Amino acid sequence: MRAGAGGSLGGMATGADAELETTGAAGAAHFADRLAEAVERKRSQLVVGLDPVPDRLPGELRDEPPAAACARFCRGIVDAVEPVAVAVKPQSAFFEALGPDGADAFADVCAYARSAGLLVIADAKRGDIGSTARAYAAAFLEPRRGAPLADAVTVNPYLGGDSVEPFLAAARRDGAGVFCLVKTSNPGGADVQDVVLADGTRLWEHVARLVSGWGDDLVGERGLSAVGAVVGATFPREVAQARRLLPRAVLLLPGVGAQGGAPADLAPAFEAGPAGALVSASRSVIYAFRDGGDWRAAAGAEAARLAAEVWAVSGG
């Protein structure tokens, strides 16, 4: 286990930290280029979501204060999946629900994962305008003490271009990544996203075209944009259509595992290349253990199984 496993941010200086500094720490290297390098090196497109719920943690952690237990659990998951995952996706809501200590735990987990050499996608789904949007972008993507909280962040673009621009500015300035919600994995998303517009297109398709345009000037050397799109793996036909509408975007595909999405249905997402899509799984990986079992080993085994399945589908 790496230095810093006890949760002290100041004690996490590792070789991976030094490597981050050589790339500018803030991610001065283009996000999609860094992602493509990780995909090729690990032969994996797996992102593991970190959604800690105190009541679902292994028994050995349940006597600890909730925020400390969740942080230790997530650090253990990072250790377990690091060999086969390219990124983790901590969901900020699960940490925010734990109060101020949860916010500290979120920062701890992000720093720990980055020290392990994993990319961190903060699953925050922020969306607002003006100074509020700028503050959100600064909170997640602005370098602090040499490094940002995360390498990329999920954003809600349904407030329009001015709500996304501060995040795009961070991508231009600091090499950050931005994943815009386009077609979400939940069935209720259709209430809004599938509304048919006057020209016959669905609202989410219109948003996809906007996202594609926002990313046009943020394409890296590997041909992929720093502006990606979240498209639910639970809707395979929409994944294929999103690939056509977003030819240079990295598609972040949640919904595999507990939500019922299957890697076998996602081949069209990889038409932009092996790094053209990321498959995200959360509960099916982090809660793969059974009571009394080795929760780290269970998470590692499920992550390895899923990573291999996705890689085979991608044709990498």
C-alpha positions, 0 to 999 in steps of 0.5 A: 500500500502506498504512502498516504493510506492513512489519509494524510494528503501531505504524506502522499509524495510518491513517484507517481506524484513526481510524474504528475509534476512533469506533466504540469501537475494541473494536467498541462498535457492534453487530457485526451492525450493522457487518457489515450496513453493510459488506455494503450499502456493498460489495454483498458478502458475501464473507469471505476466509480467510487460511490461509497455508502456507509451501510454497504461497507465491509464489516471491518470498516463499519465501526469507524466514523463514516467519512473516514471509513468511506475514505479508507474503503475508496483507497482500498478500491483504488489499490485493488483496481489500479492495475486494470483501470485507467481512471476512477470516478468519485461521485461527489454526492456520496461524500457531500452527504457525510458533511464537512468530513465527507468533503475532506474525504473526497479530496483525500480520495482524489489525491490518493487516486492521482498519486496512484497514477490513475486519472480522476473524473470528478462526477459532480454534474455541475451546471450553472451560469456566470460566476457560479460556473466559474467557481465550480470550474475552479473548485474541481479543475484549478490547480491548488498547491501544484495539482487540481482536485481532478483531471476531469469533471462531469457537467450538465450542459442543459443551461447552455454554452455560458454554463460550460464555458468556464470548464472549457477555459480550464481545458484550454488553460490547464489541460483538464477534461470535461464530460457533458451530460448528453443522454443519461443512463436513467429511464427518466432522462427521456422525459426531457432528453428525448423530446422531439424538436421542430426539425425532427431531432431529439433534444439530446441529439441537439445537445450532442451537436453543441458538445461536438462544436464546443470541443472542436478547438480542443482536439489533441495530438491523438485526434480526440477532444478534451470535451467528452460526452456522457451517454448511458450504456443502457441505450445501445442505439443511442450510443451508436448515434452519439458516436456519429454525432460526436466523432472526436469526443471521448464517450463516457458510458455509465450503466454497465453492471448494476444498471444492466448495460452490457459491454457487448452492445457498445462496440460502435462507441469505439469507432473513434479508436480504443480510447474513444470511449470509457466504460464506467462501472461502480456498484458491480465492482466496489461491492463485488465482495460478500460479507466476510470475503476479501473486498479488495480482491473481489473488486480487483477480480471484477474490475479485471474481468470487466476490463478484459471484456471491454477491451475485446469489444473495442477491438484494441 
